[in-house]
Amino acid sequence: MGHKHDHSDSLHDIRALQRALLITIAFFFVELIAGFLTHSLALLSDAGHMMSDIFTLIISMYAAYLTRKAPTAERTYGYFRTEVLAALFNGMTLWLMVGFIYYEAFHRLMNPEPVAQNGVIVVGAIGLVVNLFSAWMLHGHTDLNLRAAYTHVMMDALGSIAALLSGILIAITKWYPFDPILSLVIGLLVLYSSWTLIRDSVHILMESTPKHLDPAAIRTSLLNCEGVANIHDLHVWSIGSNSHALSAHIIIPPSCDPSTVRNRVEEILRTDFHLSHTTLQMEIQQLEIEQPCPTPHA
């Protein structure tokens, strides 16, 4: 059976990414200039993170565009995996960005520099509002590509919180190491969030069983289907984060009609497990004495 992709959802994804991209580009320049003027590592590191967000959103937009393309003779599954590759790439860029932030943070801890805390507070507060608005536009999507973009933007929001807190704490205590210390804390949060993206991307690329599907439960359900004598070579995997497939060999007695049994199995997979992209090979059971078509297992 074929699988139909909802192009209206992809178009909605692209528009959400476009709006978030425009907002991110505008505030990147604001935060970059403010970081240099105030000598704040928290602002500069967040500006660097926003620069990675710009590339992330561009890649995500391109991936969302590709998923709308129809399958070809060379890519019979279409371009569903582009969202997974984009999410994996974006997760890795977050790790690279954290490495840069940590390098600068440790350098600042050894050699603290004065920070213009008032400017940091103002820019951090504006950045928090901007990032939360972008996150709101990207929230609610389940595919890995949009999740990666959302994670990047949320990490920017955390970076803005770090900048805001560092400005407030420095204004109160005049202790400048607060700036790099908060950058280190945000780096840990970024590593945790990016790891989940990388893990889920690799899970799909390795064609592992989707987390919400249990092959044992599927097998038990199909064995209770009228006409099914046995099952082997049952495989369940993900084409994309929202597109899953199943293949199996279904053994039936000679007295059963293969088309009828296949229709029953496909109906169970579609209604009970939301699997519509299935490949079923019907095999006739070899019996010394012919038996009637079996009823469902008790």
Residue frames as qw, qx, qy, qz and C-alpha x, y, z in Angstrom:
[[0.000, 0.888, 0.459, 0.000, 0.00, 0.00, 0.00],
 [0.386, 0.550, -0.032, 0.740, 1.19, 3.53, -0.69],
 [0.383, -0.549, -0.424, 0.610, 1.82, 6.29, 1.78],
 [0.173, 0.808, 0.308, 0.473, 0.44, 9.79, 1.30],
 [0.432, -0.186, -0.289, 0.834, 2.33, 12.80, 2.64],
 [0.002, 0.881, 0.455, -0.131, 0.39, 15.87, 3.70],
 [0.490, 0.350, 0.114, 0.790, 1.87, 18.70, 1.62],
 [0.204, -0.839, -0.185, -0.469, -0.23, 21.33, 3.41],
 [0.727, -0.661, -0.036, 0.183, 1.59, 20.48, 6.65],
 [0.716, -0.015, 0.143, 0.683, 4.96, 20.88, 4.92],
 [0.199, 0.644, 0.217, 0.707, 3.94, 24.25, 3.51],
 [0.477, -0.841, -0.136, -0.216, 2.85, 25.36, 6.99],
 [0.805, -0.406, 0.032, 0.432, 6.23, 24.22, 8.33],
 [0.557, 0.292, 0.179, 0.757, 8.10, 26.24, 5.70],
 [0.067, -0.789, -0.192, -0.579, 6.14, 29.41, 6.48],
 [0.658, -0.749, -0.069, 0.019, 6.75, 29.04, 10.22],
 [0.780, -0.186, 0.115, 0.587, 10.46, 28.58, 9.55],
 [0.367, 0.559, 0.211, 0.713, 10.55, 31.64, 7.29],
 [0.296, -0.869, -0.119, -0.379, 9.05, 33.88, 9.96],
 [0.770, -0.598, 0.046, 0.216, 11.39, 32.52, 12.63],
 [0.733, 0.139, 0.156, 0.648, 14.36, 33.02, 10.29],
 [0.169, 0.737, 0.143, 0.639, 13.60, 36.70, 9.65],
 [0.519, -0.831, -0.014, -0.202, 13.25, 37.40, 13.37],
 [0.860, -0.355, 0.098, 0.354, 16.46, 35.51, 14.18],
 [0.607, 0.380, 0.129, 0.686, 18.53, 37.35, 11.54],
 [0.059, -0.839, -0.083, -0.535, 17.34, 40.75, 12.76],
 [0.615, -0.772, 0.095, -0.131, 18.14, 40.07, 16.40],
 [0.895, -0.028, 0.015, 0.446, 21.44, 38.36, 15.64],
 [0.422, 0.538, -0.023, 0.729, 22.91, 41.68, 14.51],
 [0.374, -0.801, 0.011, -0.468, 21.44, 43.48, 17.52],
 [0.852, -0.518, 0.067, 0.038, 22.95, 40.97, 19.95],
 [0.818, 0.185, 0.000, 0.545, 26.31, 40.79, 18.17],
 [0.207, 0.672, -0.063, 0.708, 26.81, 44.57, 18.25],
 [0.548, -0.738, 0.055, -0.391, 25.58, 44.79, 21.84],
 [0.938, -0.269, -0.046, 0.212, 27.94, 41.99, 22.90],
 [0.644, 0.305, -0.075, 0.697, 30.98, 43.83, 21.57],
 [0.051, -0.710, 0.030, -0.702, 29.88, 47.15, 23.06],
 [0.660, -0.646, 0.101, -0.370, 29.19, 45.70, 26.53],
 [0.188, 0.517, -0.818, 0.170, 32.07, 43.13, 26.53],
 [0.727, -0.167, 0.466, -0.475, 29.58, 40.43, 27.56],
 [0.007, 0.224, -0.948, -0.228, 30.50, 36.84, 26.76],
 [0.372, 0.347, 0.796, -0.328, 26.92, 35.81, 27.55],
 [0.481, 0.704, 0.116, -0.509, 25.65, 38.09, 24.78],
 [0.236, 0.607, -0.646, -0.398, 28.41, 37.15, 22.33],
 [0.162, -0.086, 0.983, 0.024, 27.91, 33.43, 22.94],
 [0.453, 0.502, 0.638, -0.368, 24.17, 33.83, 22.49],
 [0.409, 0.723, -0.197, -0.521, 24.80, 35.80, 19.28],
 [0.070, 0.411, -0.867, -0.272, 27.01, 32.94, 18.08],
 [0.315, 0.206, 0.909, -0.176, 24.25, 30.52, 18.93],
 [0.473, 0.662, 0.301, -0.497, 21.80, 32.66, 16.98],
 [0.265, 0.613, -0.567, -0.482, 24.16, 32.55, 14.00],
 [0.075, -0.093, 0.988, 0.100, 24.02, 28.76, 14.16],
 [0.401, 0.465, 0.667, -0.423, 20.22, 29.11, 14.36],
 [0.408, 0.650, -0.178, -0.616, 20.23, 31.03, 11.09],
 [0.230, 0.364, -0.845, -0.317, 21.98, 28.14, 9.36],
 [0.203, 0.125, 0.938, -0.253, 19.76, 25.68, 11.19],
 [0.458, 0.546, 0.417, -0.564, 16.57, 27.38, 10.04],
 [0.403, 0.584, -0.447, -0.544, 17.81, 27.60, 6.45],
 [0.109, 0.208, -0.964, -0.121, 18.69, 23.90, 6.43],
 [0.285, 0.284, 0.820, -0.407, 15.36, 23.07, 8.06],
 [0.488, 0.579, 0.076, -0.649, 13.49, 25.08, 5.44],
 [0.364, 0.466, -0.689, -0.419, 15.28, 23.26, 2.65],
 [0.030, -0.033, 0.993, -0.107, 14.60, 19.88, 4.27],
 [0.401, 0.426, 0.596, -0.549, 10.90, 20.77, 4.69],
 [0.480, 0.578, -0.249, -0.612, 10.81, 21.73, 1.01],
 [0.221, 0.335, -0.882, -0.246, 12.39, 18.43, -0.06],
 [0.243, 0.121, 0.912, -0.306, 9.89, 16.35, 1.92],
 [0.535, 0.510, 0.257, -0.622, 7.16, 17.78, -0.32],
 [0.330, 0.482, -0.641, -0.498, 8.77, 16.29, -3.43],
 [0.933, 0.070, 0.018, -0.353, 7.27, 13.13, -4.88],
 [0.743, -0.307, 0.562, 0.196, 9.18, 9.82, -4.89],
 [0.434, 0.682, -0.452, -0.377, 11.40, 9.16, -7.90],
 [0.929, 0.208, -0.303, -0.037, 12.86, 6.07, -9.57],
 [0.485, 0.407, -0.582, 0.510, 16.08, 6.62, -7.60],
 [0.069, -0.118, 0.640, -0.756, 14.40, 7.57, -4.30],
 [0.369, -0.330, -0.776, -0.391, 11.35, 5.37, -4.12],
 [0.355, -0.552, -0.647, 0.387, 10.60, 6.42, -0.53],
 [0.034, 0.937, 0.201, 0.284, 10.76, 10.08, -1.48],
 [0.347, 0.537, -0.350, 0.684, 12.73, 12.58, 0.61],
 [0.654, -0.692, -0.224, -0.207, 11.40, 11.83, 4.10],
 [0.821, -0.269, -0.179, 0.471, 14.91, 11.14, 5.42],
 [0.342, 0.550, -0.052, 0.761, 16.04, 14.70, 4.66],
 [0.440, -0.766, -0.004, -0.468, 14.31, 15.89, 7.84],
 [0.894, -0.420, -0.024, 0.151, 16.25, 13.29, 9.83],
 [0.719, 0.207, -0.020, 0.663, 19.58, 14.25, 8.26],
 [0.035, 0.714, 0.002, 0.700, 18.84, 17.93, 8.91],
 [0.663, -0.705, -0.014, -0.249, 18.03, 17.20, 12.56],
 [0.903, -0.197, -0.021, 0.380, 21.24, 15.18, 12.96],
 [0.508, 0.433, -0.004, 0.745, 23.33, 17.96, 11.39],
 [0.212, -0.762, -0.019, -0.612, 21.66, 20.61, 13.52],
 [0.812, -0.580, -0.055, -0.018, 22.24, 18.60, 16.68],
 [0.820, -0.006, -0.020, 0.572, 25.94, 18.29, 15.86],
 [0.257, 0.615, 0.007, 0.745, 26.26, 22.04, 15.22],
 [0.526, -0.784, -0.045, -0.328, 24.92, 22.66, 18.71],
 [0.880, -0.362, -0.004, 0.309, 27.76, 20.57, 20.13],
 [0.606, 0.318, 0.042, 0.728, 30.31, 22.56, 18.13],
 [0.091, -0.769, -0.069, -0.629, 28.81, 25.80, 19.39],
 [0.729, -0.680, -0.042, -0.066, 29.01, 24.61, 23.00],
 [0.839, -0.061, -0.013, 0.540, 32.69, 23.80, 22.48],
 [0.320, 0.537, 0.035, 0.780, 33.35, 27.38, 21.37],
 [0.411, -0.777, -0.080, -0.470, 31.37, 28.83, 24.28],
 [0.856, -0.490, -0.065, 0.155, 33.22, 26.65, 26.81],
 [0.700, 0.188, -0.028, 0.689, 36.60, 27.69, 25.40],
 [0.065, 0.625, 0.019, 0.778, 35.71, 31.36, 25.75],
 [0.626, -0.701, -0.145, -0.311, 34.10, 30.86, 29.17],
 [0.859, -0.330, -0.108, 0.375, 37.15, 29.19, 30.71],
 [0.495, 0.331, -0.008, 0.803, 39.33, 31.96, 29.27],
 [0.211, -0.696, -0.086, -0.681, 37.07, 34.59, 30.87],
 [0.782, -0.594, -0.186, -0.030, 37.13, 32.76, 34.21],
 [0.771, -0.124, -0.079, 0.620, 40.92, 32.98, 34.24],
 [0.259, -0.020, 0.060, 0.964, 40.88, 36.60, 33.08],
 [0.086, 0.729, 0.650, -0.199, 37.56, 38.30, 34.06],
 [0.210, 0.225, 0.257, 0.916, 36.65, 41.36, 32.01],
 [0.193, 0.305, 0.392, -0.846, 34.36, 44.26, 33.00],
 [0.088, 0.429, 0.823, 0.362, 30.82, 43.99, 31.62],
 [0.213, -0.096, -0.008, -0.972, 28.40, 46.85, 30.91],
 [0.099, 0.224, 0.937, -0.250, 25.60, 45.24, 32.88],
 [0.382, 0.490, 0.310, -0.720, 22.82, 47.71, 31.96],
 [0.449, 0.442, -0.496, -0.597, 23.21, 47.02, 28.25],
 [0.152, 0.099, -0.982, -0.049, 23.36, 43.30, 28.90],
 [0.241, 0.315, 0.758, -0.518, 20.11, 43.42, 30.89],
 [0.467, 0.521, 0.040, -0.713, 18.25, 45.35, 28.19],
 [0.438, 0.403, -0.669, -0.444, 19.45, 43.24, 25.27],
 [0.037, 0.042, -0.989, 0.137, 18.97, 40.00, 27.22],
 [0.371, 0.370, 0.609, -0.596, 15.38, 40.92, 28.04],
 [0.536, 0.528, -0.191, -0.630, 14.59, 41.81, 24.41],
 [0.292, 0.345, -0.859, -0.240, 16.29, 38.64, 23.21],
 [0.192, 0.094, 0.920, -0.329, 14.22, 36.52, 25.56],
 [0.516, 0.488, 0.338, -0.618, 10.98, 37.97, 24.19],
 [0.472, 0.554, -0.472, -0.498, 12.14, 37.52, 20.58],
 [0.152, 0.256, -0.953, -0.059, 13.24, 33.91, 21.12],
 [0.315, 0.220, 0.816, -0.433, 10.07, 32.93, 22.94],
 [0.559, 0.538, 0.077, -0.626, 8.00, 34.38, 20.11],
 [0.419, 0.471, -0.695, -0.344, 10.00, 32.39, 17.52],
 [0.039, -0.093, 0.977, -0.185, 9.68, 29.25, 19.67],
 [0.486, 0.343, 0.537, -0.598, 5.91, 29.77, 19.85],
 [0.590, 0.534, -0.254, -0.550, 5.74, 29.80, 16.04],
 [0.431, 0.382, -0.807, -0.129, 7.68, 26.52, 15.82],
 [0.329, -0.166, 0.803, -0.468, 6.01, 24.76, 18.77],
 [0.742, 0.198, 0.387, -0.510, 3.77, 21.75, 18.34],
 [0.686, 0.507, -0.447, -0.269, 5.56, 20.05, 15.43],
 [0.884, -0.313, 0.335, -0.085, 6.50, 16.40, 15.82],
 [0.869, 0.424, -0.080, 0.240, 8.95, 15.79, 12.96],
 [0.748, -0.358, -0.037, 0.557, 12.63, 15.85, 13.89],
 [0.418, 0.398, 0.182, 0.796, 13.49, 18.67, 11.52],
 [0.222, -0.751, -0.159, -0.601, 11.11, 21.14, 13.16],
 [0.764, -0.614, -0.165, 0.106, 12.00, 19.80, 16.60],
 [0.706, -0.033, -0.014, 0.707, 15.65, 20.61, 15.87],
 [0.141, 0.543, 0.141, 0.816, 14.76, 24.16, 14.84],
 [0.528, -0.742, -0.219, -0.349, 12.56, 24.54, 17.91],
 [0.819, -0.417, -0.153, 0.363, 15.36, 23.24, 20.17],
 [0.518, 0.226, 0.015, 0.825, 17.82, 25.73, 18.70],
 [0.125, -0.649, -0.151, -0.735, 15.44, 28.62, 19.33],
 [0.704, -0.666, -0.209, -0.132, 14.67, 27.45, 22.88],
 [0.776, -0.194, -0.122, 0.587, 18.38, 27.22, 23.59],
 [0.245, 0.442, 0.062, 0.861, 18.65, 30.82, 22.41],
 [0.458, -0.727, -0.208, -0.468, 15.93, 31.72, 24.89],
 [0.820, -0.486, -0.164, 0.255, 17.99, 30.09, 27.64],
 [0.603, 0.142, -0.014, 0.785, 21.01, 32.05, 26.42],
 [0.066, -0.641, -0.129, -0.754, 19.02, 35.26, 26.72],
 [0.693, -0.677, -0.197, -0.148, 18.01, 34.27, 30.25],
 [0.803, -0.210, -0.113, 0.546, 21.70, 33.67, 31.06],
 [0.342, 0.382, 0.049, 0.857, 22.64, 37.09, 29.70],
 [0.351, -0.714, -0.197, -0.573, 19.79, 38.74, 31.62],
 [0.797, -0.571, -0.182, 0.077, 20.72, 37.01, 34.89],
 [0.719, -0.014, -0.086, 0.690, 24.42, 37.76, 34.47],
 [0.121, 0.554, 0.077, 0.820, 23.64, 41.46, 33.95],
 [0.553, -0.712, -0.164, -0.400, 21.45, 41.57, 37.05],
 [0.862, -0.408, -0.143, 0.264, 23.92, 39.65, 39.23],
 [0.593, 0.184, -0.046, 0.782, 26.86, 41.74, 38.09],
 [0.095, -0.675, -0.105, -0.724, 24.88, 44.93, 38.74],
 [0.697, -0.671, -0.122, -0.223, 24.21, 43.72, 42.31],
 [0.862, -0.429, 0.076, 0.259, 27.55, 42.14, 43.20],
 [0.192, 0.892, -0.383, -0.148, 30.04, 43.67, 40.73],
 [0.580, -0.339, 0.727, 0.146, 31.46, 40.12, 40.39],
 [0.457, 0.551, -0.396, -0.576, 32.19, 39.68, 36.65],
 [0.019, -0.201, 0.970, 0.137, 32.77, 35.87, 36.61],
 [0.543, 0.335, 0.602, -0.481, 28.96, 35.46, 36.76],
 [0.537, 0.598, -0.238, -0.546, 29.01, 36.09, 32.99],
 [0.393, 0.386, -0.808, -0.207, 31.12, 33.05, 31.95],
 [0.210, -0.042, 0.907, -0.361, 29.69, 30.83, 34.74],
 [0.603, 0.401, 0.400, -0.562, 26.15, 31.23, 33.45],
 [0.543, 0.552, -0.471, -0.423, 27.42, 30.54, 29.92],
 [0.101, 0.278, -0.954, 0.051, 28.80, 27.20, 31.17],
 [0.412, 0.191, 0.742, -0.493, 25.44, 26.31, 32.72],
 [0.637, 0.533, 0.026, -0.557, 23.59, 27.08, 29.49],
 [0.334, 0.503, -0.751, -0.267, 26.13, 24.96, 27.61],
 [0.173, -0.061, 0.959, -0.217, 25.18, 21.92, 29.70],
 [0.543, 0.429, 0.493, -0.527, 21.50, 22.43, 28.88],
 [0.524, 0.614, -0.343, -0.481, 22.33, 22.75, 25.18],
 [0.121, 0.360, -0.920, -0.091, 24.30, 19.48, 25.26],
 [0.355, 0.147, 0.853, -0.354, 21.40, 17.64, 26.88],
 [0.580, 0.562, 0.254, -0.532, 18.81, 18.91, 24.39],
 [0.437, 0.618, -0.526, -0.387, 21.01, 18.30, 21.35],
 [0.126, -0.251, 0.959, -0.029, 21.76, 14.75, 22.51],
 [0.548, 0.329, 0.673, -0.371, 18.08, 13.81, 22.32],
 [0.575, 0.685, -0.106, -0.435, 17.96, 15.08, 18.71],
 [0.215, 0.563, -0.778, -0.178, 21.10, 13.16, 17.76],
 [0.317, -0.075, 0.921, -0.214, 19.87, 9.99, 19.50],
 [0.617, 0.468, 0.483, -0.409, 16.45, 10.08, 17.80],
 [0.489, 0.704, -0.336, -0.390, 18.01, 10.82, 14.39],
 [0.075, 0.431, -0.896, -0.072, 20.43, 7.89, 14.66],
 [0.491, 0.116, 0.786, -0.357, 17.55, 5.68, 15.87],
 [0.679, 0.589, 0.198, -0.392, 15.69, 6.34, 12.61],
 [0.385, 0.704, -0.545, -0.244, 18.76, 6.10, 10.36],
 [0.113, -0.307, 0.942, -0.079, 19.55, 2.69, 11.90],
 [0.586, -0.113, -0.564, -0.570, 15.98, 1.65, 10.96],
 [0.036, -0.005, -0.863, 0.503, 15.23, 0.76, 14.56],
 [0.162, -0.568, -0.796, -0.131, 11.69, -0.01, 15.67],
 [0.140, -0.602, -0.058, -0.784, 9.68, 3.18, 16.36],
 [0.033, 0.166, -0.720, 0.673, 9.44, 3.79, 20.10],
 [0.550, 0.015, 0.288, -0.783, 5.64, 3.81, 20.13],
 [0.844, 0.178, -0.321, -0.392, 5.31, 0.46, 18.35],
 [0.516, -0.418, 0.731, -0.158, 5.87, -2.96, 19.96],
 [0.431, 0.299, -0.747, -0.408, 6.64, -5.78, 17.47],
 [0.028, -0.054, -0.970, 0.236, 5.55, -8.40, 20.02],
 [0.364, 0.411, 0.509, -0.663, 2.14, -6.74, 20.41],
 [0.493, 0.464, -0.345, -0.650, 1.78, -6.48, 16.62],
 [0.274, 0.205, -0.924, -0.168, 2.64, -10.14, 16.21],
 [0.134, 0.204, 0.873, -0.423, 0.16, -11.22, 18.87],
 [0.443, 0.469, 0.226, -0.730, -2.59, -9.13, 17.32],
 [0.484, 0.428, -0.537, -0.543, -1.98, -10.54, 13.84],
 [0.129, 0.095, -0.987, 0.023, -1.89, -14.13, 15.09],
 [0.280, 0.349, 0.718, -0.534, -5.42, -13.54, 16.38],
 [0.434, 0.416, -0.225, -0.766, -6.52, -12.59, 12.88],
 [0.841, 0.214, 0.444, -0.224, -8.71, -15.17, 11.14],
 [0.812, 0.581, -0.030, 0.042, -6.70, -17.08, 8.54],
 [0.181, 0.785, -0.549, 0.223, -3.24, -16.35, 9.95],
 [0.949, -0.160, -0.262, 0.069, -1.39, -19.55, 10.91],
 [0.712, -0.418, -0.014, 0.565, 1.99, -18.01, 11.65],
 [0.221, 0.973, -0.057, 0.046, 4.23, -14.97, 11.03],
 [0.768, -0.297, 0.125, 0.553, 7.94, -14.57, 10.39],
 [0.445, 0.168, 0.210, 0.854, 10.38, -11.87, 9.23],
 [0.106, -0.900, -0.420, -0.051, 8.35, -9.14, 10.90],
 [0.470, -0.008, -0.052, 0.881, 10.09, -5.76, 10.55],
 [0.037, -0.926, -0.374, -0.016, 8.94, -2.30, 11.64],
 [0.527, -0.133, 0.025, 0.839, 10.96, 0.83, 10.92],
 [0.097, 0.843, 0.243, -0.470, 10.67, 4.58, 10.32],
 [0.577, 0.539, 0.293, 0.539, 11.07, 6.27, 6.96],
 [0.090, 0.548, -0.132, 0.821, 10.81, 9.66, 8.66],
 [0.029, -0.080, 0.677, -0.731, 9.85, 10.83, 12.13],
 [0.552, 0.202, 0.371, -0.719, 6.13, 10.69, 11.21],
 [0.759, 0.362, -0.344, -0.417, 6.24, 7.98, 8.54],
 [0.462, -0.370, 0.795, -0.135, 6.52, 4.32, 9.56],
 [0.676, 0.308, -0.521, -0.421, 6.54, 1.07, 7.60],
 [0.673, -0.257, 0.655, -0.228, 6.10, -2.65, 8.21],
 [0.605, 0.343, -0.628, -0.350, 6.93, -5.80, 6.29],
 [0.556, -0.251, 0.724, -0.321, 6.14, -9.40, 7.20],
 [0.340, 0.093, -0.863, -0.362, 5.64, -12.90, 5.85],
 [0.640, -0.080, 0.363, -0.673, 2.16, -14.19, 6.67],
 [0.082, 0.102, -0.978, -0.164, 1.65, -17.95, 6.61],
 [0.659, 0.075, 0.179, -0.726, -1.86, -19.19, 5.78],
 [0.589, 0.042, 0.807, -0.023, -3.35, -22.66, 5.21],
 [0.122, 0.031, 0.736, 0.665, -4.08, -23.74, 1.61],
 [0.016, 0.606, 0.792, 0.075, -7.83, -23.48, 2.27],
 [0.090, -0.770, -0.273, 0.569, -7.66, -19.70, 2.96],
 [0.488, 0.773, 0.249, 0.319, -7.89, -16.99, 0.34],
 [0.587, -0.081, -0.112, 0.798, -4.66, -14.90, 0.41],
 [0.038, 0.460, 0.191, 0.866, -6.38, -11.66, -0.65],
 [0.548, -0.679, -0.351, -0.339, -9.01, -11.95, 2.08],
 [0.754, -0.457, -0.244, 0.403, -6.45, -12.63, 4.80],
 [0.456, 0.140, 0.012, 0.879, -4.23, -9.80, 3.54],
 [0.172, -0.614, -0.253, -0.728, -7.13, -7.37, 3.73],
 [0.685, -0.658, -0.307, -0.058, -7.87, -8.44, 7.31],
 [0.721, -0.250, -0.137, 0.632, -4.22, -8.03, 8.34],
 [0.278, 0.333, 0.120, 0.893, -3.94, -4.63, 6.68],
 [0.369, -0.710, -0.306, -0.516, -7.10, -3.44, 8.44],
 [0.745, -0.576, -0.246, 0.231, -5.69, -4.47, 11.84],
 [0.612, -0.058, -0.007, 0.789, -2.38, -2.71, 11.14],
 [0.083, 0.487, 0.238, 0.836, -4.14, 0.42, 9.95],
 [0.469, -0.696, -0.276, -0.469, -6.74, 0.75, 12.72],
 [0.794, -0.569, -0.172, 0.127, -4.84, -0.63, 15.75],
 [0.693, -0.357, 0.112, 0.616, -1.28, 0.52, 15.00],
 [0.214, 0.908, 0.005, -0.361, -1.74, 3.36, 12.46],
 [0.361, -0.371, 0.687, 0.510, 0.46, 1.57, 9.94],
 [0.674, 0.612, 0.209, -0.356, -0.68, 2.16, 6.37],
 [0.417, 0.704, -0.552, -0.164, 2.66, 1.64, 4.60],
 [0.724, -0.284, 0.614, -0.134, 2.88, -2.17, 4.71],
 [0.502, 0.441, -0.672, -0.321, 4.44, -4.91, 2.59],
 [0.724, -0.186, 0.570, -0.341, 2.96, -8.35, 3.25],
 [0.360, 0.333, -0.808, -0.327, 4.08, -11.56, 1.62],
 [0.832, -0.112, 0.235, -0.490, 1.47, -14.31, 1.84],
 [0.172, 0.385, -0.903, -0.087, 2.86, -17.85, 2.09],
 [0.843, -0.130, -0.284, -0.439, 0.87, -21.07, 1.82],
 [0.510, -0.507, 0.647, -0.255, 1.43, -23.39, 4.75],
 [0.501, 0.280, -0.791, -0.210, 2.78, -26.82, 3.81],
 [0.648, -0.231, 0.511, -0.516, 0.56, -29.49, 5.42],
 [0.055, -0.114, 0.977, 0.170, 0.56, -33.26, 5.10],
 [0.031, 0.540, 0.840, 0.031, -3.21, -33.26, 5.65],
 [0.012, -0.430, -0.214, -0.877, -5.22, -30.24, 4.49],
 [0.163, -0.437, -0.684, 0.561, -6.92, -28.42, 7.34],
 [0.082, 0.848, 0.483, 0.201, -9.76, -25.87, 7.30],
 [0.210, 0.627, -0.101, 0.744, -9.00, -22.14, 7.44],
 [0.424, -0.253, -0.666, 0.559, -8.20, -21.43, 11.14],
 [0.241, -0.882, -0.332, -0.232, -10.26, -19.19, 13.35],
 [0.020, 0.810, -0.339, 0.478, -8.63, -16.53, 15.54],
 [0.512, 0.095, -0.737, 0.431, -6.29, -17.79, 18.29],
 [0.537, -0.715, -0.447, -0.035, -7.74, -17.92, 21.79]]
